[in-house]
Amino acid sequence: MCCFFTLLAFLGPRIAGIFWWLIQPVRWNLAFSSWIWPVLGLIFVPWTTIMYVILAPGGIVGIWEWLFLGLAVFFDISSYAGGGFGNKDRIGM
């Protein structure tokens, strides 16, 4: 069961971003000028990419937009750091 939740947390935002890109390609084209940036974003920082697509067409001007983008960056960093913290006991030193 734990592996299912880990797989869902890892692949969930990436799959959601891909489906959203297929359903609303115009919104993604407004946020990004090239196809390479959303692909790299969904691979490495999916939460930040999704939040940027939500915020970018209207412009990121207010404090709330920057706060939401910062939270997305925090979620991406914590997803990578959480895996290392959870496996610290498995390394035999």
MODELLER restraints for C-alpha pairs under 7 A, 6 or more apart:
rsr = mdl.restraints
at = mdl.atoms
rsr.add(forms.Gaussian(group=physical.xy_distance, feature=features.Distance(at['CA:13:A'], at['CA:46:A']), mean=5.94, stdev=0.5))
rsr.add(forms.Gaussian(group=physical.xy_distance, feature=features.Distance(at['CA:13:A'], at['CA:47:A']), mean=6.56, stdev=0.5))
rsr.add(forms.Gaussian(group=physical.xy_distance, feature=features.Distance(at['CA:14:A'], at['CA:42:A']), mean=5.55, stdev=0.5))
rsr.add(forms.Gaussian(group=physical.xy_distance, feature=features.Distance(at['CA:14:A'], at['CA:43:A']), mean=6.98, stdev=0.5))
rsr.add(forms.Gaussian(group=physical.xy_distance, feature=features.Distance(at['CA:14:A'], at['CA:46:A']), mean=5.83, stdev=0.5))
rsr.add(forms.Gaussian(group=physical.xy_distance, feature=features.Distance(at['CA:17:A'], at['CA:42:A']), mean=6.85, stdev=0.5))
rsr.add(forms.Gaussian(group=physical.xy_distance, feature=features.Distance(at['CA:17:A'], at['CA:50:A']), mean=6.43, stdev=0.5))
rsr.add(forms.Gaussian(group=physical.xy_distance, feature=features.Distance(at['CA:21:A'], at['CA:28:A']), mean=6.37, stdev=0.5))
rsr.add(forms.Gaussian(group=physical.xy_distance, feature=features.Distance(at['CA:28:A'], at['CA:53:A']), mean=6.22, stdev=0.5))
rsr.add(forms.Gaussian(group=physical.xy_distance, feature=features.Distance(at['CA:30:A'], at['CA:57:A']), mean=5.94, stdev=0.5))
rsr.add(forms.Gaussian(group=physical.xy_distance, feature=features.Distance(at['CA:31:A'], at['CA:53:A']), mean=5.61, stdev=0.5))
rsr.add(forms.Gaussian(group=physical.xy_distance, feature=features.Distance(at['CA:31:A'], at['CA:56:A']), mean=5.39, stdev=0.5))
rsr.add(forms.Gaussian(group=physical.xy_distance, feature=features.Distance(at['CA:31:A'], at['CA:57:A']), mean=5.80, stdev=0.5))
rsr.add(forms.Gaussian(group=physical.xy_distance, feature=features.Distance(at['CA:38:A'], at['CA:49:A']), mean=6.80, stdev=0.5))
rsr.add(forms.Gaussian(group=physical.xy_distance, feature=features.Distance(at['CA:41:A'], at['CA:49:A']), mean=5.38, stdev=0.5))
rsr.add(forms.Gaussian(group=physical.xy_distance, feature=features.Distance(at['CA:42:A'], at['CA:49:A']), mean=6.31, stdev=0.5))
rsr.add(forms.Gaussian(group=physical.xy_distance, feature=features.Distance(at['CA:45:A'], at['CA:76:A']), mean=5.70, stdev=0.5))
rsr.add(forms.Gaussian(group=physical.xy_distance, feature=features.Distance(at['CA:47:A'], at['CA:72:A']), mean=5.21, stdev=0.5))
rsr.add(forms.Gaussian(group=physical.xy_distance, feature=features.Distance(at['CA:47:A'], at['CA:75:A']), mean=6.79, stdev=0.5))
rsr.add(forms.Gaussian(group=physical.xy_distance, feature=features.Distance(at['CA:47:A'], at['CA:76:A']), mean=6.08, stdev=0.5))
rsr.add(forms.Gaussian(group=physical.xy_distance, feature=features.Distance(at['CA:48:A'], at['CA:69:A']), mean=6.39, stdev=0.5))
rsr.add(forms.Gaussian(group=physical.xy_distance, feature=features.Distance(at['CA:48:A'], at['CA:72:A']), mean=4.73, stdev=0.5))
rsr.add(forms.Gaussian(group=physical.xy_distance, feature=features.Distance(at['CA:48:A'], at['CA:73:A']), mean=5.41, stdev=0.5))
rsr.add(forms.Gaussian(group=physical.xy_distance, feature=features.Distance(at['CA:51:A'], at['CA:69:A']), mean=6.14, stdev=0.5))
rsr.add(forms.Gaussian(group=physical.xy_distance, feature=features.Distance(at['CA:51:A'], at['CA:72:A']), mean=6.58, stdev=0.5))
rsr.add(forms.Gaussian(group=physical.xy_distance, feature=features.Distance(at['CA:52:A'], at['CA:69:A']), mean=6.81, stdev=0.5))
rsr.add(forms.Gaussian(group=physical.xy_distance, feature=features.Distance(at['CA:55:A'], at['CA:65:A']), mean=6.76, stdev=0.5))
rsr.add(forms.Gaussian(group=physical.xy_distance, feature=features.Distance(at['CA:60:A'], at['CA:66:A']), mean=6.75, stdev=0.5))
